[in-house]
Amino acid sequence: MNLLSSITDLFYPRICIRCGRKLNRPEKYLCAYCLAAMPETSSHLLRDNPVAEAIAGLVAVKEAYAWFYHTRKGSYGRLIYEIKYARNLALARYLGAYYANELRQAGKLKAVAYIVPVPLHPSRKKMRGYNQSEEIAKGVAPVLGAEIRNDLVVRTEATPSQVSKSRYERWENMRHAFRATAPAVGDEDKGILLVDDVITTGSTLLACAHALETAGYRNISIMGLAYSNSR
């Protein structure tokens, strides 16, 4: 198997998605240098959590985390592009698992029972062919020992672009875009983790949380791979 891997690497070398360096055998998708240089938010370690502060005051959320800072021109934006537009589903699962393991080792998200990927509108999912948030969730779920639930929240509106909208305008744009499929009978206190690729103002995740809260769920947390504090 090692010989086969060596031959494959010789003719089809695996390269780092961010910097293009050839990957060593233990490395996957990102080289050790790029992993070490990741512009982490450290949101799970800081008392003043920038992700929690970004969503404060709209919906009661228990925990809120994102792995790295994201800007459109930043080199780590390549990871989001690969997941969202280049159909790199394996990368989405890998990054989801990597970050979930980091959170688990820090003692976070201990009581998560259900993982809810932020749903796409059916028309958008048909056009793209997959939901990138669901692929990230597939990496998170085994690490946290939780069940993926695509049936708890549905997207009812295909909302217009959020670009150039203020925090409040984004919230107004999204607040009615999701609906819980049923009341939380017997599951009111189940730990639910909403998962998305990028958190900006958090309006999309908060709209999902609002739908769940309205249905009676009381223990809701959110997680994104990236956090963009641009407005």
C-alpha positions as CSV (number, residue, x, y, z in Angstrom):
1,M,0.0,0.0,0.0
2,N,2.9,2.4,0.8
3,L,4.5,1.6,-2.5
4,L,1.3,2.3,-4.3
5,S,0.9,5.6,-2.4
6,S,4.5,6.5,-3.3
7,I,4.0,5.8,-7.0
8,T,0.7,7.8,-7.0
9,D,2.4,10.7,-5.2
10,L,5.2,10.6,-7.8
11,F,2.9,11.0,-10.8
12,Y,-0.1,12.8,-9.2
13,P,1.4,14.7,-6.2
14,R,-1.0,15.9,-3.6
15,I,-0.6,19.6,-3.0
16,C,-1.7,22.0,-0.3
17,I,-4.9,23.8,-1.2
18,R,-3.7,27.1,0.1
19,C,0.0,27.4,-0.8
20,G,0.5,24.7,-3.5
21,R,3.3,22.9,-1.7
22,K,3.6,19.2,-2.1
23,L,2.1,17.4,0.9
24,N,4.0,14.9,3.0
25,R,2.4,11.5,3.5
26,P,0.7,12.3,6.9
27,E,-0.7,15.6,5.6
28,K,-4.2,16.0,4.1
29,Y,-5.4,19.0,2.1
30,L,-3.3,21.5,4.0
31,C,0.4,21.4,4.8
32,A,1.6,21.6,8.4
33,Y,2.8,25.2,7.7
34,C,-0.6,26.4,6.5
35,L,-2.3,24.7,9.4
36,A,0.0,26.3,11.9
37,A,-0.5,29.7,10.2
38,M,-4.3,29.5,10.2
39,P,-5.7,32.9,11.3
40,E,-7.7,31.3,14.1
41,T,-10.4,33.3,16.0
42,S,-9.6,31.2,19.1
43,S,-13.3,31.8,19.9
44,H,-13.4,28.7,22.1
45,L,-10.6,30.0,24.3
46,L,-11.3,33.7,24.7
47,R,-13.5,35.2,27.4
48,D,-14.5,37.9,24.8
49,N,-15.6,35.5,22.1
50,P,-15.8,37.5,18.8
51,V,-18.3,35.1,17.3
52,A,-20.7,35.2,20.3
53,E,-20.4,39.0,20.4
54,A,-21.4,39.2,16.7
55,I,-24.7,37.4,17.3
56,A,-25.5,38.8,20.8
57,G,-29.0,40.1,21.5
58,L,-31.1,38.5,18.8
59,V,-31.6,34.8,19.8
60,A,-30.5,33.0,23.0
61,V,-27.6,30.8,21.9
62,K,-25.6,28.6,24.4
63,E,-22.3,28.4,22.6
64,A,-21.0,30.0,19.4
65,Y,-17.7,29.2,17.6
66,A,-15.8,29.6,14.3
67,W,-12.4,28.4,13.4
68,F,-10.6,31.0,11.3
69,Y,-11.1,34.6,10.1
70,H,-12.2,34.9,6.5
71,T,-11.9,37.7,4.0
72,R,-12.6,37.6,0.3
73,K,-9.1,38.4,-0.6
74,G,-7.4,36.3,2.1
75,S,-5.6,33.2,1.1
76,Y,-7.6,31.0,3.5
77,G,-10.7,32.0,1.6
78,R,-9.6,29.3,-0.9
79,L,-10.9,26.7,1.6
80,I,-14.4,28.1,1.6
81,Y,-14.3,28.5,-2.2
82,E,-13.3,24.8,-2.6
83,I,-16.2,23.7,-0.3
84,K,-18.9,26.0,-1.6
85,Y,-18.2,26.2,-5.4
86,A,-15.7,23.5,-6.4
87,R,-17.5,20.5,-4.9
88,N,-14.7,19.5,-2.7
89,L,-16.9,17.5,-0.3
90,A,-14.0,15.6,1.2
91,L,-12.3,18.8,2.2
92,A,-15.5,20.0,3.9
93,R,-15.7,16.8,6.0
94,Y,-12.0,16.9,6.9
95,L,-12.2,20.5,8.1
96,G,-15.4,19.9,10.0
97,A,-13.8,16.9,11.8
98,Y,-10.6,18.8,12.5
99,Y,-12.3,21.7,14.1
100,A,-14.8,19.6,16.0
101,N,-11.9,17.6,17.5
102,E,-10.3,20.9,18.5
103,L,-13.5,22.0,20.3
104,R,-14.0,18.6,21.9
105,Q,-10.5,18.6,23.3
106,A,-11.2,22.0,24.8
107,G,-14.3,20.6,26.5
108,K,-16.8,22.5,24.3
109,L,-20.1,21.3,22.9
110,K,-20.3,18.4,25.3
111,A,-24.1,17.9,25.2
112,V,-24.8,18.0,21.5
113,A,-27.3,15.4,20.5
114,Y,-28.4,16.7,17.1
115,I,-26.4,18.5,14.4
116,V,-28.5,20.6,12.0
117,P,-26.8,21.8,8.9
118,V,-28.2,25.2,7.7
119,P,-30.5,24.1,4.9
120,L,-30.4,25.6,1.4
121,H,-33.5,26.5,-0.5
122,P,-34.5,23.5,-2.7
123,S,-33.9,25.6,-5.8
124,R,-30.3,26.5,-4.7
125,K,-29.6,22.9,-3.7
126,K,-30.8,21.6,-7.0
127,M,-28.5,24.1,-8.8
128,R,-25.5,23.4,-6.7
129,G,-26.1,19.7,-6.3
130,Y,-25.2,19.5,-2.6
131,N,-25.3,21.5,0.7
132,Q,-21.9,22.5,1.8
133,S,-23.0,22.9,5.4
134,E,-24.3,19.3,5.4
135,E,-20.9,18.1,4.2
136,I,-19.2,20.0,7.0
137,A,-21.7,18.4,9.5
138,K,-20.7,14.9,8.2
139,G,-17.2,15.6,9.5
140,V,-18.4,17.1,12.8
141,A,-21.0,14.4,13.8
142,P,-18.7,11.4,14.4
143,V,-16.3,13.5,16.5
144,L,-19.1,14.8,18.8
145,G,-21.1,11.5,18.7
146,A,-24.1,13.4,17.5
147,E,-26.8,12.6,14.9
148,I,-27.3,14.8,11.8
149,R,-30.9,16.0,11.5
150,N,-31.8,17.4,8.1
151,D,-35.5,17.1,9.1
152,L,-35.8,19.7,11.9
153,V,-35.6,22.9,9.9
154,V,-36.6,23.7,6.3
155,R,-35.8,26.8,4.2
156,T,-39.0,28.4,3.0
157,E,-37.7,31.4,1.2
158,A,-34.9,31.9,-1.4
159,T,-33.6,35.2,0.1
160,P,-31.8,37.9,-1.9
161,S,-28.1,38.5,-1.5
162,Q,-26.9,39.7,1.9
163,V,-24.0,41.7,0.5
164,S,-23.9,45.4,1.5
165,K,-26.7,44.9,4.0
166,S,-26.4,46.0,7.7
167,R,-26.6,43.6,10.6
168,Y,-30.2,44.5,11.2
169,E,-31.1,44.4,7.5
170,R,-29.6,40.9,7.2
171,W,-31.6,39.8,10.2
172,E,-34.8,41.2,8.6
173,N,-33.9,39.5,5.3
174,M,-33.5,36.1,6.9
175,R,-35.8,36.0,10.0
176,H,-38.7,34.3,8.1
177,A,-36.6,32.2,5.7
178,F,-36.7,29.1,7.9
179,R,-39.3,27.0,9.6
180,A,-39.1,24.2,12.2
181,T,-40.9,21.1,10.9
182,A,-42.5,20.1,14.2
183,P,-42.8,21.2,17.9
184,A,-39.9,20.0,20.1
185,V,-42.1,17.5,22.0
186,G,-39.9,15.5,24.3
187,D,-36.7,17.1,22.8
188,E,-36.9,20.5,24.3
189,D,-33.6,20.2,26.1
190,K,-31.7,18.2,23.5
191,G,-28.5,19.9,22.6
192,I,-28.6,21.2,19.0
193,L,-25.6,22.4,17.0
194,L,-26.4,24.5,13.9
195,V,-23.5,24.3,11.4
196,D,-22.7,26.6,8.5
197,D,-19.6,27.4,6.4
198,V,-19.1,31.1,7.1
199,I,-20.5,33.3,9.9
200,T,-20.7,37.0,9.1
201,T,-23.4,38.8,11.1
202,G,-24.8,35.4,12.0
203,S,-28.2,36.3,10.6
204,T,-28.6,33.0,8.7
205,L,-27.7,30.8,11.7
206,L,-29.8,33.0,14.0
207,A,-32.8,32.7,11.8
208,C,-32.5,28.9,12.0
209,A,-32.1,29.2,15.8
210,H,-35.1,31.4,16.0
211,A,-37.2,28.8,14.1
212,L,-36.0,26.1,16.5
213,E,-36.6,28.3,19.5
214,T,-40.1,29.1,18.3
215,A,-40.7,25.3,18.1
216,G,-39.7,24.9,21.7
217,Y,-36.0,23.9,21.6
218,R,-34.0,25.5,24.4
219,N,-30.4,24.3,24.0
220,I,-29.0,25.7,20.8
221,S,-25.4,26.3,19.8
222,I,-23.8,27.4,16.5
223,M,-20.6,26.6,14.7
224,G,-19.0,27.9,11.5
225,L,-15.7,27.0,9.9
226,A,-15.0,30.7,9.2
227,Y,-15.9,34.0,10.6
228,S,-16.0,37.2,8.5
229,N,-16.2,40.4,10.5
230,S,-16.6,42.5,7.4
231,R,-19.8,44.4,6.9
